[in-house]
Amino acid sequence: FPREGAVIVAANHVTNFDVFPMQFALPRVIFFMGKAELFKNPVVDLLARNLGGFPVNRGEKDQWAMDHALKVLRHGQTLGMFPEGTRSHGGGLKVAKTGTAKLSLEAGCPIVPMTVVGSDQFFRRFPHRAEVRIQILPPILPKPDESPLALTDRLMFTLARALPEEMRGVYTETPHGFET
């Protein structure tokens, strides 16, 4: 994992707790976008902001959130993103949005794919421990003249190949001749 410089960590998203094992797995602080609804609760707002979270209004183009994310990257920090834009609730990867790729292209920084497996078992196994596995994959560098959609596809098929088959969702079958 890059020890310095702008980088985006992009992961699959099963539960609201995915951010914790992601952060514990990395040597750098991760700044995260979180759905704006989380920040309406004063206690969660205080906790999230102190842990590097900032709100994004989902379902619309939130220019403030994108600008803030770009500032994080321009300051050489680590930005955490969930390209699907929402949790999959165990149904496998959903079609990703292109925001992660757009930020990578604009900032000229790599995307480090990360898989999170087992976070959905945190409270199902309570009081027993749940095994959570994190896998950090090699960085994906944007190619010259690459479109956000093409970079998003490369990212998501890379993530899917590293996930258990039941978690791959719409990215289960890599198209013939597709290179990641």
N, C-alpha and C positions, 0 to 999 in steps of 0.2 A: 504494500500500500504506500502511495507517495507520502513521504514524511513532511513535505511542504509544498506550497503552491495550490492554486485553485483546483478542486476536484469535486465531481458530483458522484455520490454514492447512490445507486439506483437499485431498489429491492422490490421483491414481491411483497404484497401487503395482505395479511390474513386477519390480524387483530390490531386494536389500538395500542397494544403493548409491544409491537415490533420494534419501536424506536429504542427500547431499553437494551435488548441483546445486541442490536446494531451498534449502539454507542459503546457498550462494554467490550465489543470485539475490536474496536479501533483505537489507535494511539492518539487520535486528534478529536477535538470537539466537533460534533456535527450540528449544523444549523438546519432545522426542519421547517417545511411548510406544514401547517396543520389546518384542518377544516375550521372555518371561522366559528362554527357552532361551539367548538370546544372552548373558545376564548370568552364565551358569554358567561361562564361560571367563574366568579372572581377567584376562587381558590385554584382552579385548573389554569386560569389565565396567568396568575402569579407564578405557579410552578412551571408551566410551559415556557413562558418568556425567560425565566431564569435558567432554563435548560436549553436555551437557544431556539425555541419555537417561535414562529410568527404566523399570523392567520392568512388564509387564502379563501376567497369566496369561490366555492366550486360551482360548476355549471355555467359559469360566465367567464369572460376574459377579465381577469383581475390584474390590471396593469400595475397597481401598487405592489402586489405580491411578486410579480415577475421582476419589477425594478429592484425590489429589496433583495431578491435572490441573486440578481446580477451584481449588486453591491457586495454581497457576501463573497461571491467568486472573485470580483475585482480586488478584494482585500486579501486574496490568497487563502481563503478559508475552505472548509469542507461543507458542501450542501447535500443534505439528504433528501431524496425524492422517491415517491412511489409513482412510477409512470402510469399505472392504471388510474390514478386519481381517486381511488376509493378502495376499500377492503374487498377481497374476493369472497370472504366468508366460507372458505374451504371449497369453493366450486372451481378452482383452477384459475389460471391467469385470464383476465379479461382483456379486451382490446385496449391497448395503451394510447394515451394522449401524447402529443408531440412536444409538450413543454420542456421535458428533460433534454431532449435533443436540441431544441431551439436555444436553450441556455448554454449547452455545451458548445454549439456552433458559434454563438455570439461571444462567449468568453474565451473560446479557443482552448478549452480544457478537456481533459479526459473524463470519461464516465467509467466508474468502477462498479460492475454488477456485483450484487450481493444477494445470496439466497438466505431466507429465514425459514426454517422448517421446525415445527413443534411449538411455536408460540401460542397456538390455539389450544394447547393442553394445559396452560398455566393454571386455570381454575377448575378444569375438568378433573384433574388429578389431585386437587387439594385435599388433604394436607401433604400429600406426597409430592416429591419434586417432579417436574416435567423436564424431559430432555429437549433442549433447544439446540439445533445445529445451525451454525452460521458458516457459509462458504463465501470467501472473497475470491472473485474471479479476476483474470488479467484485465487491465484497463483497455477500454475501447477508445481509440482516438478518432475524432471526426476526420473524414477524408475531404480533400479539396473539392469544392462544388457539390458536396453531398447534401441532399435535401433532408429536412427534419424527419420526414416520413421514412426515408431509407435508413437513417441512423436509428430511429425508433425501432424499426424492424430488426436491425442487427442486434440491438440491445435485448429486445424481448425474446428472440430466438436463442440468444446466448443464455439468458436467464432460464428459459424453458428447458434447455438441454441439461442444465445443472440441477433441476428440480426433479423430485420423484414424478413418475408419469402421471399420477392422479392429480398433480398440482399444475400441470402444464397448460390446461385449458385450451384456449383458441390457438395457442402456439405449439400444440402437440406435434404437428407434422411440419417439418421444415420443407418448403417448396424445393422441388428438384432444381439443382443448379444454383441455389441461393448460397452465398458466401457470407459468413459473419466476420 
